[in-house]
Amino acid sequence: MSNDAQSRTDDDSTFTEVQQSAEFTDLRRRFRSFVFPLTGAFLAWYFLFVICAAFAPAFMSHKLVGNINVGLVFGLLQFVSTFAITIVYVRWADRHFDPVAEKIRNHVEGGGQA
């Protein structure tokens, strides 16, 4: 077997080992338990905006202050919520996700114990 083929076999076994490890499984579980609900909440919020725009034009065109209506406020809040979700995710990842991912990466790259 050539050195290149041997290296690929070693890499495959290392990645398989990491993927089947309890630490990696826990990392994936943590990621999914945070990201999926947050994504679902954002999509629900977004589709509420779209549904209101399509089926409640009178509500969306209700003026709040001057020429500012409910639709404009809803639209701007979509941007605000996107930035808020990004900030929340980055803070969460810095505390809960990245340290474990870094430990796993060091194990794979350094060949040390995870």
Phi and psi restraints in degrees (range 20) as a CNS / XPLOR table:
assign (resid 1 and name C) (resid 2 and name N)
       (resid 2 and name CA) (resid 2 and name C) 1.0 -72.6 20.0 2
assign (resid 2 and name N) (resid 2 and name CA)
       (resid 2 and name C) (resid 3 and name N) 1.0 162.6 20.0 2
assign (resid 2 and name C) (resid 3 and name N)
       (resid 3 and name CA) (resid 3 and name C) 1.0 -59.9 20.0 2
assign (resid 3 and name N) (resid 3 and name CA)
       (resid 3 and name C) (resid 4 and name N) 1.0 -38.4 20.0 2
assign (resid 3 and name C) (resid 4 and name N)
       (resid 4 and name CA) (resid 4 and name C) 1.0 -64.9 20.0 2
assign (resid 4 and name N) (resid 4 and name CA)
       (resid 4 and name C) (resid 5 and name N) 1.0 -43.8 20.0 2
assign (resid 4 and name C) (resid 5 and name N)
       (resid 5 and name CA) (resid 5 and name C) 1.0 -66.5 20.0 2
assign (resid 5 and name N) (resid 5 and name CA)
       (resid 5 and name C) (resid 6 and name N) 1.0 -39.8 20.0 2
assign (resid 5 and name C) (resid 6 and name N)
       (resid 6 and name CA) (resid 6 and name C) 1.0 -63.7 20.0 2
assign (resid 6 and name N) (resid 6 and name CA)
       (resid 6 and name C) (resid 7 and name N) 1.0 -40.9 20.0 2
assign (resid 6 and name C) (resid 7 and name N)
       (resid 7 and name CA) (resid 7 and name C) 1.0 -62.2 20.0 2
assign (resid 7 and name N) (resid 7 and name CA)
       (resid 7 and name C) (resid 8 and name N) 1.0 -42.9 20.0 2
assign (resid 7 and name C) (resid 8 and name N)
       (resid 8 and name CA) (resid 8 and name C) 1.0 -64.0 20.0 2
assign (resid 8 and name N) (resid 8 and name CA)
       (resid 8 and name C) (resid 9 and name N) 1.0 -39.9 20.0 2
assign (resid 8 and name C) (resid 9 and name N)
       (resid 9 and name CA) (resid 9 and name C) 1.0 -63.9 20.0 2
assign (resid 9 and name N) (resid 9 and name CA)
       (resid 9 and name C) (resid 10 and name N) 1.0 -42.4 20.0 2
assign (resid 9 and name C) (resid 10 and name N)
       (resid 10 and name CA) (resid 10 and name C) 1.0 -63.8 20.0 2
assign (resid 10 and name N) (resid 10 and name CA)
       (resid 10 and name C) (resid 11 and name N) 1.0 -43.3 20.0 2
assign (resid 10 and name C) (resid 11 and name N)
       (resid 11 and name CA) (resid 11 and name C) 1.0 -61.9 20.0 2
assign (resid 11 and name N) (resid 11 and name CA)
       (resid 11 and name C) (resid 12 and name N) 1.0 -43.9 20.0 2
assign (resid 11 and name C) (resid 12 and name N)
       (resid 12 and name CA) (resid 12 and name C) 1.0 -61.3 20.0 2
assign (resid 12 and name N) (resid 12 and name CA)
       (resid 12 and name C) (resid 13 and name N) 1.0 -43.1 20.0 2
assign (resid 12 and name C) (resid 13 and name N)
       (resid 13 and name CA) (resid 13 and name C) 1.0 -69.3 20.0 2
assign (resid 13 and name N) (resid 13 and name CA)
       (resid 13 and name C) (resid 14 and name N) 1.0 -35.1 20.0 2
assign (resid 13 and name C) (resid 14 and name N)
       (resid 14 and name CA) (resid 14 and name C) 1.0 -65.3 20.0 2
assign (resid 14 and name N) (resid 14 and name CA)
       (resid 14 and name C) (resid 15 and name N) 1.0 -46.5 20.0 2
assign (resid 14 and name C) (resid 15 and name N)
       (resid 15 and name CA) (resid 15 and name C) 1.0 -66.5 20.0 2
assign (resid 15 and name N) (resid 15 and name CA)
       (resid 15 and name C) (resid 16 and name N) 1.0 -37.3 20.0 2
assign (resid 15 and name C) (resid 16 and name N)
       (resid 16 and name CA) (resid 16 and name C) 1.0 -64.1 20.0 2
assign (resid 16 and name N) (resid 16 and name CA)
       (resid 16 and name C) (resid 17 and name N) 1.0 -42.3 20.0 2
assign (resid 16 and name C) (resid 17 and name N)
       (resid 17 and name CA) (resid 17 and name C) 1.0 -60.7 20.0 2
assign (resid 17 and name N) (resid 17 and name CA)
       (resid 17 and name C) (resid 18 and name N) 1.0 -45.6 20.0 2
assign (resid 17 and name C) (resid 18 and name N)
       (resid 18 and name CA) (resid 18 and name C) 1.0 -65.3 20.0 2
assign (resid 18 and name N) (resid 18 and name CA)
       (resid 18 and name C) (resid 19 and name N) 1.0 -44.8 20.0 2
assign (resid 18 and name C) (resid 19 and name N)
       (resid 19 and name CA) (resid 19 and name C) 1.0 -61.4 20.0 2
assign (resid 19 and name N) (resid 19 and name CA)
       (resid 19 and name C) (resid 20 and name N) 1.0 -32.6 20.0 2
assign (resid 19 and name C) (resid 20 and name N)
       (resid 20 and name CA) (resid 20 and name C) 1.0 -90.5 20.0 2
assign (resid 20 and name N) (resid 20 and name CA)
       (resid 20 and name C) (resid 21 and name N) 1.0 -2.5 20.0 2
assign (resid 20 and name C) (resid 21 and name N)
       (resid 21 and name CA) (resid 21 and name C) 1.0 -72.3 20.0 2
assign (resid 21 and name N) (resid 21 and name CA)
       (resid 21 and name C) (resid 22 and name N) 1.0 152.7 20.0 2
assign (resid 21 and name C) (resid 22 and name N)
       (resid 22 and name CA) (resid 22 and name C) 1.0 -64.5 20.0 2
assign (resid 22 and name N) (resid 22 and name CA)
       (resid 22 and name C) (resid 23 and name N) 1.0 -35.7 20.0 2
assign (resid 22 and name C) (resid 23 and name N)
       (resid 23 and name CA) (resid 23 and name C) 1.0 -65.4 20.0 2
assign (resid 23 and name N) (resid 23 and name CA)
       (resid 23 and name C) (resid 24 and name N) 1.0 -42.7 20.0 2
assign (resid 23 and name C) (resid 24 and name N)
       (resid 24 and name CA) (resid 24 and name C) 1.0 -69.1 20.0 2
assign (resid 24 and name N) (resid 24 and name CA)
       (resid 24 and name C) (resid 25 and name N) 1.0 -40.6 20.0 2
assign (resid 24 and name C) (resid 25 and name N)
       (resid 25 and name CA) (resid 25 and name C) 1.0 -60.9 20.0 2
assign (resid 25 and name N) (resid 25 and name CA)
       (resid 25 and name C) (resid 26 and name N) 1.0 -41.9 20.0 2
assign (resid 25 and name C) (resid 26 and name N)
       (resid 26 and name CA) (resid 26 and name C) 1.0 -65.5 20.0 2
assign (resid 26 and name N) (resid 26 and name CA)
       (resid 26 and name C) (resid 27 and name N) 1.0 -38.7 20.0 2
assign (resid 26 and name C) (resid 27 and name N)
       (resid 27 and name CA) (resid 27 and name C) 1.0 -62.2 20.0 2
assign (resid 27 and name N) (resid 27 and name CA)
       (resid 27 and name C) (resid 28 and name N) 1.0 -45.3 20.0 2
assign (resid 27 and name C) (resid 28 and name N)
       (resid 28 and name CA) (resid 28 and name C) 1.0 -63.5 20.0 2
assign (resid 28 and name N) (resid 28 and name CA)
       (resid 28 and name C) (resid 29 and name N) 1.0 -40.5 20.0 2
assign (resid 28 and name C) (resid 29 and name N)
       (resid 29 and name CA) (resid 29 and name C) 1.0 -62.9 20.0 2
assign (resid 29 and name N) (resid 29 and name CA)
       (resid 29 and name C) (resid 30 and name N) 1.0 -44.9 20.0 2
assign (resid 29 and name C) (resid 30 and name N)
       (resid 30 and name CA) (resid 30 and name C) 1.0 -60.4 20.0 2
assign (resid 30 and name N) (resid 30 and name CA)
       (resid 30 and name C) (resid 31 and name N) 1.0 -45.5 20.0 2
assign (resid 30 and name C) (resid 31 and name N)
       (resid 31 and name CA) (resid 31 and name C) 1.0 -60.2 20.0 2
assign (resid 31 and name N) (resid 31 and name CA)
       (resid 31 and name C) (resid 32 and name N) 1.0 -50.0 20.0 2
assign (resid 31 and name C) (resid 32 and name N)
       (resid 32 and name CA) (resid 32 and name C) 1.0 -65.4 20.0 2
assign (resid 32 and name N) (resid 32 and name CA)
       (resid 32 and name C) (resid 33 and name N) 1.0 -37.8 20.0 2
assign (resid 32 and name C) (resid 33 and name N)
       (resid 33 and name CA) (resid 33 and name C) 1.0 -70.3 20.0 2
assign (resid 33 and name N) (resid 33 and name CA)
       (resid 33 and name C) (resid 34 and name N) 1.0 -18.5 20.0 2
assign (resid 33 and name C) (resid 34 and name N)
       (resid 34 and name CA) (resid 34 and name C) 1.0 -95.6 20.0 2
assign (resid 34 and name N) (resid 34 and name CA)
       (resid 34 and name C) (resid 35 and name N) 1.0 -47.7 20.0 2
assign (resid 34 and name C) (resid 35 and name N)
       (resid 35 and name CA) (resid 35 and name C) 1.0 -74.8 20.0 2
assign (resid 35 and name N) (resid 35 and name CA)
       (resid 35 and name C) (resid 36 and name N) 1.0 -42.2 20.0 2
assign (resid 35 and name C) (resid 36 and name N)
       (resid 36 and name CA) (resid 36 and name C) 1.0 -63.2 20.0 2
assign (resid 36 and name N) (resid 36 and name CA)
       (resid 36 and name C) (resid 37 and name N) 1.0 -48.0 20.0 2
assign (resid 36 and name C) (resid 37 and name N)
       (resid 37 and name CA) (resid 37 and name C) 1.0 -63.0 20.0 2
assign (resid 37 and name N) (resid 37 and name CA)
       (resid 37 and name C) (resid 38 and name N) 1.0 -38.2 20.0 2
assign (resid 37 and name C) (resid 38 and name N)
       (resid 38 and name CA) (resid 38 and name C) 1.0 -65.9 20.0 2
assign (resid 38 and name N) (resid 38 and name CA)
       (resid 38 and name C) (resid 39 and name N) 1.0 -40.0 20.0 2
assign (resid 38 and name C) (resid 39 and name N)
       (resid 39 and name CA) (resid 39 and name C) 1.0 -64.7 20.0 2
assign (resid 39 and name N) (resid 39 and name CA)
       (resid 39 and name C) (resid 40 and name N) 1.0 -43.3 20.0 2
assign (resid 39 and name C) (resid 40 and name N)
       (resid 40 and name CA) (resid 40 and name C) 1.0 -61.2 20.0 2
assign (resid 40 and name N) (resid 40 and name CA)
       (resid 40 and name C) (resid 41 and name N) 1.0 -42.1 20.0 2
assign (resid 40 and name C) (resid 41 and name N)
       (resid 41 and name CA) (resid 41 and name C) 1.0 -64.6 20.0 2
assign (resid 41 and name N) (resid 41 and name CA)
       (resid 41 and name C) (resid 42 and name N) 1.0 -42.7 20.0 2
assign (resid 41 and name C) (resid 42 and name N)
       (resid 42 and name CA) (resid 42 and name C) 1.0 -65.4 20.0 2
assign (resid 42 and name N) (resid 42 and name CA)
       (resid 42 and name C) (resid 43 and name N) 1.0 -42.7 20.0 2
assign (resid 42 and name C) (resid 43 and name N)
       (resid 43 and name CA) (resid 43 and name C) 1.0 -63.5 20.0 2
assign (resid 43 and name N) (resid 43 and name CA)
       (resid 43 and name C) (resid 44 and name N) 1.0 -39.3 20.0 2
assign (resid 43 and name C) (resid 44 and name N)
       (resid 44 and name CA) (resid 44 and name C) 1.0 -61.2 20.0 2
assign (resid 44 and name N) (resid 44 and name CA)
       (resid 44 and name C) (resid 45 and name N) 1.0 -44.4 20.0 2
assign (resid 44 and name C) (resid 45 and name N)
       (resid 45 and name CA) (resid 45 and name C) 1.0 -61.7 20.0 2
assign (resid 45 and name N) (resid 45 and name CA)
       (resid 45 and name C) (resid 46 and name N) 1.0 -44.9 20.0 2
assign (resid 45 and name C) (resid 46 and name N)
       (resid 46 and name CA) (resid 46 and name C) 1.0 -63.3 20.0 2
assign (resid 46 and name N) (resid 46 and name CA)
       (resid 46 and name C) (resid 47 and name N) 1.0 -46.8 20.0 2
assign (resid 46 and name C) (resid 47 and name N)
       (resid 47 and name CA) (resid 47 and name C) 1.0 -68.6 20.0 2
assign (resid 47 and name N) (resid 47 and name CA)
       (resid 47 and name C) (resid 48 and name N) 1.0 -28.3 20.0 2
assign (resid 47 and name C) (resid 48 and name N)
       (resid 48 and name CA) (resid 48 and name C) 1.0 -60.3 20.0 2
assign (resid 48 and name N) (resid 48 and name CA)
       (resid 48 and name C) (resid 49 and name N) 1.0 -44.2 20.0 2
assign (resid 48 and name C) (resid 49 and name N)
       (resid 49 and name CA) (resid 49 and name C) 1.0 -59.8 20.0 2
assign (resid 49 and name N) (resid 49 and name CA)
       (resid 49 and name C) (resid 50 and name N) 1.0 -48.2 20.0 2
assign (resid 49 and name C) (resid 50 and name N)
       (resid 50 and name CA) (resid 50 and name C) 1.0 -65.1 20.0 2
assign (resid 50 and name N) (resid 50 and name CA)
       (resid 50 and name C) (resid 51 and name N) 1.0 -44.1 20.0 2
assign (resid 50 and name C) (resid 51 and name N)
       (resid 51 and name CA) (resid 51 and name C) 1.0 -64.7 20.0 2
assign (resid 51 and name N) (resid 51 and name CA)
       (resid 51 and name C) (resid 52 and name N) 1.0 -43.0 20.0 2
assign (resid 51 and name C) (resid 52 and name N)
       (resid 52 and name CA) (resid 52 and name C) 1.0 -62.7 20.0 2
assign (resid 52 and name N) (resid 52 and name CA)
       (resid 52 and name C) (resid 53 and name N) 1.0 -40.4 20.0 2
assign (resid 52 and name C) (resid 53 and name N)
       (resid 53 and name CA) (resid 53 and name C) 1.0 -64.8 20.0 2
assign (resid 53 and name N) (resid 53 and name CA)
       (resid 53 and name C) (resid 54 and name N) 1.0 -36.5 20.0 2
assign (resid 53 and name C) (resid 54 and name N)
       (resid 54 and name CA) (resid 54 and name C) 1.0 -81.9 20.0 2
assign (resid 54 and name N) (resid 54 and name CA)
       (resid 54 and name C) (resid 55 and name N) 1.0 -39.6 20.0 2
assign (resid 54 and name C) (resid 55 and name N)
       (resid 55 and name CA) (resid 55 and name C) 1.0 -112.4 20.0 2
assign (resid 55 and name N) (resid 55 and name CA)
       (resid 55 and name C) (resid 56 and name N) 1.0 -6.4 20.0 2
assign (resid 55 and name C) (resid 56 and name N)
       (resid 56 and name CA) (resid 56 and name C) 1.0 -134.4 20.0 2
assign (resid 56 and name N) (resid 56 and name CA)
       (resid 56 and name C) (resid 57 and name N) 1.0 57.9 20.0 2
assign (resid 56 and name C) (resid 57 and name N)
       (resid 57 and name CA) (resid 57 and name C) 1.0 -63.2 20.0 2
assign (resid 57 and name N) (resid 57 and name CA)
       (resid 57 and name C) (resid 58 and name N) 1.0 -31.0 20.0 2
assign (resid 57 and name C) (resid 58 and name N)
       (resid 58 and name CA) (resid 58 and name C) 1.0 -64.9 20.0 2
assign (resid 58 and name N) (resid 58 and name CA)
       (resid 58 and name C) (resid 59 and name N) 1.0 -41.6 20.0 2
assign (resid 58 and name C) (resid 59 and name N)
       (resid 59 and name CA) (resid 59 and name C) 1.0 -65.4 20.0 2
assign (resid 59 and name N) (resid 59 and name CA)
       (resid 59 and name C) (resid 60 and name N) 1.0 -45.7 20.0 2
assign (resid 59 and name C) (resid 60 and name N)
       (resid 60 and name CA) (resid 60 and name C) 1.0 -68.1 20.0 2
assign (resid 60 and name N) (resid 60 and name CA)
       (resid 60 and name C) (resid 61 and name N) 1.0 -27.0 20.0 2
assign (resid 60 and name C) (resid 61 and name N)
       (resid 61 and name CA) (resid 61 and name C) 1.0 -92.1 20.0 2
assign (resid 61 and name N) (resid 61 and name CA)
       (resid 61 and name C) (resid 62 and name N) 1.0 2.0 20.0 2
assign (resid 61 and name C) (resid 62 and name N)
       (resid 62 and name CA) (resid 62 and name C) 1.0 -62.1 20.0 2
assign (resid 62 and name N) (resid 62 and name CA)
       (resid 62 and name C) (resid 63 and name N) 1.0 123.7 20.0 2
assign (resid 62 and name C) (resid 63 and name N)
       (resid 63 and name CA) (resid 63 and name C) 1.0 -78.8 20.0 2
assign (resid 63 and name N) (resid 63 and name CA)
       (resid 63 and name C) (resid 64 and name N) 1.0 134.0 20.0 2
assign (resid 63 and name C) (resid 64 and name N)
       (resid 64 and name CA) (resid 64 and name C) 1.0 -98.2 20.0 2
assign (resid 64 and name N) (resid 64 and name CA)
       (resid 64 and name C) (resid 65 and name N) 1.0 -55.0 20.0 2
assign (resid 64 and name C) (resid 65 and name N)
       (resid 65 and name CA) (resid 65 and name C) 1.0 -142.5 20.0 2
assign (resid 65 and name N) (resid 65 and name CA)
       (resid 65 and name C) (resid 66 and name N) 1.0 120.2 20.0 2
assign (resid 65 and name C) (resid 66 and name N)
       (resid 66 and name CA) (resid 66 and name C) 1.0 57.0 20.0 2
assign (resid 66 and name N) (resid 66 and name CA)
       (resid 66 and name C) (resid 67 and name N) 1.0 -123.6 20.0 2
assign (resid 66 and name C) (resid 67 and name N)
       (resid 67 and name CA) (resid 67 and name C) 1.0 -94.2 20.0 2
assign (resid 67 and name N) (resid 67 and name CA)
       (resid 67 and name C) (resid 68 and name N) 1.0 7.9 20.0 2
assign (resid 67 and name C) (resid 68 and name N)
       (resid 68 and name CA) (resid 68 and name C) 1.0 -87.2 20.0 2
assign (resid 68 and name N) (resid 68 and name CA)
       (resid 68 and name C) (resid 69 and name N) 1.0 120.5 20.0 2
assign (resid 68 and name C) (resid 69 and name N)
       (resid 69 and name CA) (resid 69 and name C) 1.0 -113.1 20.0 2
assign (resid 69 and name N) (resid 69 and name CA)
       (resid 69 and name C) (resid 70 and name N) 1.0 176.0 20.0 2
assign (resid 69 and name C) (resid 70 and name N)
       (resid 70 and name CA) (resid 70 and name C) 1.0 -60.9 20.0 2
assign (resid 70 and name N) (resid 70 and name CA)
       (resid 70 and name C) (resid 71 and name N) 1.0 -40.7 20.0 2
assign (resid 70 and name C) (resid 71 and name N)
       (resid 71 and name CA) (resid 71 and name C) 1.0 -60.3 20.0 2
assign (resid 71 and name N) (resid 71 and name CA)
       (resid 71 and name C) (resid 72 and name N) 1.0 -42.3 20.0 2
assign (resid 71 and name C) (resid 72 and name N)
       (resid 72 and name CA) (resid 72 and name C) 1.0 -64.3 20.0 2
assign (resid 72 and name N) (resid 72 and name CA)
       (resid 72 and name C) (resid 73 and name N) 1.0 -43.2 20.0 2
assign (resid 72 and name C) (resid 73 and name N)
       (resid 73 and name CA) (resid 73 and name C) 1.0 -63.1 20.0 2
assign (resid 73 and name N) (resid 73 and name CA)
       (resid 73 and name C) (resid 74 and name N) 1.0 -45.8 20.0 2
assign (resid 73 and name C) (resid 74 and name N)
       (resid 74 and name CA) (resid 74 and name C) 1.0 -57.3 20.0 2
assign (resid 74 and name N) (resid 74 and name CA)
       (resid 74 and name C) (resid 75 and name N) 1.0 -45.3 20.0 2
assign (resid 74 and name C) (resid 75 and name N)
       (resid 75 and name CA) (resid 75 and name C) 1.0 -61.7 20.0 2
assign (resid 75 and name N) (resid 75 and name CA)
       (resid 75 and name C) (resid 76 and name N) 1.0 -44.6 20.0 2
assign (resid 75 and name C) (resid 76 and name N)
       (resid 76 and name CA) (resid 76 and name C) 1.0 -66.4 20.0 2
assign (resid 76 and name N) (resid 76 and name CA)
       (resid 76 and name C) (resid 77 and name N) 1.0 -35.6 20.0 2
assign (resid 76 and name C) (resid 77 and name N)
       (resid 77 and name CA) (resid 77 and name C) 1.0 -66.9 20.0 2
assign (resid 77 and name N) (resid 77 and name CA)
       (resid 77 and name C) (resid 78 and name N) 1.0 -23.2 20.0 2
assign (resid 77 and name C) (resid 78 and name N)
       (resid 78 and name CA) (resid 78 and name C) 1.0 -62.2 20.0 2
assign (resid 78 and name N) (resid 78 and name CA)
       (resid 78 and name C) (resid 79 and name N) 1.0 -42.9 20.0 2
assign (resid 78 and name C) (resid 79 and name N)
       (resid 79 and name CA) (resid 79 and name C) 1.0 -66.5 20.0 2
assign (resid 79 and name N) (resid 79 and name CA)
       (resid 79 and name C) (resid 80 and name N) 1.0 -43.2 20.0 2
assign (resid 79 and name C) (resid 80 and name N)
       (resid 80 and name CA) (resid 80 and name C) 1.0 -60.6 20.0 2
assign (resid 80 and name N) (resid 80 and name CA)
       (resid 80 and name C) (resid 81 and name N) 1.0 -45.1 20.0 2
assign (resid 80 and name C) (resid 81 and name N)
       (resid 81 and name CA) (resid 81 and name C) 1.0 -66.3 20.0 2
assign (resid 81 and name N) (resid 81 and name CA)
       (resid 81 and name C) (resid 82 and name N) 1.0 -34.9 20.0 2
assign (resid 81 and name C) (resid 82 and name N)
       (resid 82 and name CA) (resid 82 and name C) 1.0 -62.7 20.0 2
assign (resid 82 and name N) (resid 82 and name CA)
       (resid 82 and name C) (resid 83 and name N) 1.0 -46.3 20.0 2
assign (resid 82 and name C) (resid 83 and name N)
       (resid 83 and name CA) (resid 83 and name C) 1.0 -65.4 20.0 2
assign (resid 83 and name N) (resid 83 and name CA)
       (resid 83 and name C) (resid 84 and name N) 1.0 -39.8 20.0 2
assign (resid 83 and name C) (resid 84 and name N)
       (resid 84 and name CA) (resid 84 and name C) 1.0 -63.1 20.0 2
assign (resid 84 and name N) (resid 84 and name CA)
       (resid 84 and name C) (resid 85 and name N) 1.0 -44.2 20.0 2
assign (resid 84 and name C) (resid 85 and name N)
       (resid 85 and name CA) (resid 85 and name C) 1.0 -62.0 20.0 2
assign (resid 85 and name N) (resid 85 and name CA)
       (resid 85 and name C) (resid 86 and name N) 1.0 -41.2 20.0 2
assign (resid 85 and name C) (resid 86 and name N)
       (resid 86 and name CA) (resid 86 and name C) 1.0 -61.7 20.0 2
assign (resid 86 and name N) (resid 86 and name CA)
       (resid 86 and name C) (resid 87 and name N) 1.0 -45.7 20.0 2
assign (resid 86 and name C) (resid 87 and name N)
       (resid 87 and name CA) (resid 87 and name C) 1.0 -62.4 20.0 2
assign (resid 87 and name N) (resid 87 and name CA)
       (resid 87 and name C) (resid 88 and name N) 1.0 -45.1 20.0 2
assign (resid 87 and name C) (resid 88 and name N)
       (resid 88 and name CA) (resid 88 and name C) 1.0 -61.7 20.0 2
assign (resid 88 and name N) (resid 88 and name CA)
       (resid 88 and name C) (resid 89 and name N) 1.0 -44.3 20.0 2
assign (resid 88 and name C) (resid 89 and name N)
       (resid 89 and name CA) (resid 89 and name C) 1.0 -63.5 20.0 2
assign (resid 89 and name N) (resid 89 and name CA)
       (resid 89 and name C) (resid 90 and name N) 1.0 -44.8 20.0 2
assign (resid 89 and name C) (resid 90 and name N)
       (resid 90 and name CA) (resid 90 and name C) 1.0 -61.2 20.0 2
assign (resid 90 and name N) (resid 90 and name CA)
       (resid 90 and name C) (resid 91 and name N) 1.0 -44.1 20.0 2
assign (resid 90 and name C) (resid 91 and name N)
       (resid 91 and name CA) (resid 91 and name C) 1.0 -64.3 20.0 2
assign (resid 91 and name N) (resid 91 and name CA)
       (resid 91 and name C) (resid 92 and name N) 1.0 -42.8 20.0 2
assign (resid 91 and name C) (resid 92 and name N)
       (resid 92 and name CA) (resid 92 and name C) 1.0 -63.5 20.0 2
assign (resid 92 and name N) (resid 92 and name CA)
       (resid 92 and name C) (resid 93 and name N) 1.0 -46.1 20.0 2
assign (resid 92 and name C) (resid 93 and name N)
       (resid 93 and name CA) (resid 93 and name C) 1.0 -62.9 20.0 2
assign (resid 93 and name N) (resid 93 and name CA)
       (resid 93 and name C) (resid 94 and name N) 1.0 -39.8 20.0 2
assign (resid 93 and name C) (resid 94 and name N)
       (resid 94 and name CA) (resid 94 and name C) 1.0 -60.2 20.0 2
assign (resid 94 and name N) (resid 94 and name CA)
       (resid 94 and name C) (resid 95 and name N) 1.0 -36.6 20.0 2
assign (resid 94 and name C) (resid 95 and name N)
       (resid 95 and name CA) (resid 95 and name C) 1.0 -88.2 20.0 2
assign (resid 95 and name N) (resid 95 and name CA)
       (resid 95 and name C) (resid 96 and name N) 1.0 -41.2 20.0 2
assign (resid 95 and name C) (resid 96 and name N)
       (resid 96 and name CA) (resid 96 and name C) 1.0 -111.5 20.0 2
assign (resid 96 and name N) (resid 96 and name CA)
       (resid 96 and name C) (resid 97 and name N) 1.0 -28.3 20.0 2
assign (resid 96 and name C) (resid 97 and name N)
       (resid 97 and name CA) (resid 97 and name C) 1.0 -102.2 20.0 2
assign (resid 97 and name N) (resid 97 and name CA)
       (resid 97 and name C) (resid 98 and name N) 1.0 -50.9 20.0 2
assign (resid 97 and name C) (resid 98 and name N)
       (resid 98 and name CA) (resid 98 and name C) 1.0 -62.0 20.0 2
assign (resid 98 and name N) (resid 98 and name CA)
       (resid 98 and name C) (resid 99 and name N) 1.0 -40.2 20.0 2
assign (resid 98 and name C) (resid 99 and name N)
       (resid 99 and name CA) (resid 99 and name C) 1.0 -60.8 20.0 2
assign (resid 99 and name N) (resid 99 and name CA)
       (resid 99 and name C) (resid 100 and name N) 1.0 -40.6 20.0 2
assign (resid 99 and name C) (resid 100 and name N)
       (resid 100 and name CA) (resid 100 and name C) 1.0 -71.5 20.0 2
assign (resid 100 and name N) (resid 100 and name CA)
       (resid 100 and name C) (resid 101 and name N) 1.0 -41.0 20.0 2
assign (resid 100 and name C) (resid 101 and name N)
       (resid 101 and name CA) (resid 101 and name C) 1.0 -62.1 20.0 2
assign (resid 101 and name N) (resid 101 and name CA)
       (resid 101 and name C) (resid 102 and name N) 1.0 -40.3 20.0 2
assign (resid 101 and name C) (resid 102 and name N)
       (resid 102 and name CA) (resid 102 and name C) 1.0 -63.1 20.0 2
assign (resid 102 and name N) (resid 102 and name CA)
       (resid 102 and name C) (resid 103 and name N) 1.0 -41.2 20.0 2
assign (resid 102 and name C) (resid 103 and name N)
       (resid 103 and name CA) (resid 103 and name C) 1.0 -63.3 20.0 2
assign (resid 103 and name N) (resid 103 and name CA)
       (resid 103 and name C) (resid 104 and name N) 1.0 -43.2 20.0 2
assign (resid 103 and name C) (resid 104 and name N)
       (resid 104 and name CA) (resid 104 and name C) 1.0 -65.7 20.0 2
assign (resid 104 and name N) (resid 104 and name CA)
       (resid 104 and name C) (resid 105 and name N) 1.0 -43.1 20.0 2
assign (resid 104 and name C) (resid 105 and name N)
       (resid 105 and name CA) (resid 105 and name C) 1.0 -60.8 20.0 2
assign (resid 105 and name N) (resid 105 and name CA)
       (resid 105 and name C) (resid 106 and name N) 1.0 -43.9 20.0 2
assign (resid 105 and name C) (resid 106 and name N)
       (resid 106 and name CA) (resid 106 and name C) 1.0 -61.7 20.0 2
assign (resid 106 and name N) (resid 106 and name CA)
       (resid 106 and name C) (resid 107 and name N) 1.0 -37.7 20.0 2
assign (resid 106 and name C) (resid 107 and name N)
       (resid 107 and name CA) (resid 107 and name C) 1.0 -62.8 20.0 2
assign (resid 107 and name N) (resid 107 and name CA)
       (resid 107 and name C) (resid 108 and name N) 1.0 -45.1 20.0 2
assign (resid 107 and name C) (resid 108 and name N)
       (resid 108 and name CA) (resid 108 and name C) 1.0 -69.1 20.0 2
assign (resid 108 and name N) (resid 108 and name CA)
       (resid 108 and name C) (resid 109 and name N) 1.0 -46.2 20.0 2
assign (resid 108 and name C) (resid 109 and name N)
       (resid 109 and name CA) (resid 109 and name C) 1.0 -74.4 20.0 2
assign (resid 109 and name N) (resid 109 and name CA)
       (resid 109 and name C) (resid 110 and name N) 1.0 -35.9 20.0 2
assign (resid 109 and name C) (resid 110 and name N)
       (resid 110 and name CA) (resid 110 and name C) 1.0 -93.4 20.0 2
assign (resid 110 and name N) (resid 110 and name CA)
       (resid 110 and name C) (resid 111 and name N) 1.0 -14.9 20.0 2
assign (resid 110 and name C) (resid 111 and name N)
       (resid 111 and name CA) (resid 111 and name C) 1.0 73.4 20.0 2
assign (resid 111 and name N) (resid 111 and name CA)
       (resid 111 and name C) (resid 112 and name N) 1.0 13.1 20.0 2
assign (resid 111 and name C) (resid 112 and name N)
       (resid 112 and name CA) (resid 112 and name C) 1.0 -87.8 20.0 2
assign (resid 112 and name N) (resid 112 and name CA)
       (resid 112 and name C) (resid 113 and name N) 1.0 -174.0 20.0 2
assign (resid 112 and name C) (resid 113 and name N)
       (resid 113 and name CA) (resid 113 and name C) 1.0 -78.5 20.0 2
assign (resid 113 and name N) (resid 113 and name CA)
       (resid 113 and name C) (resid 114 and name N) 1.0 139.7 20.0 2
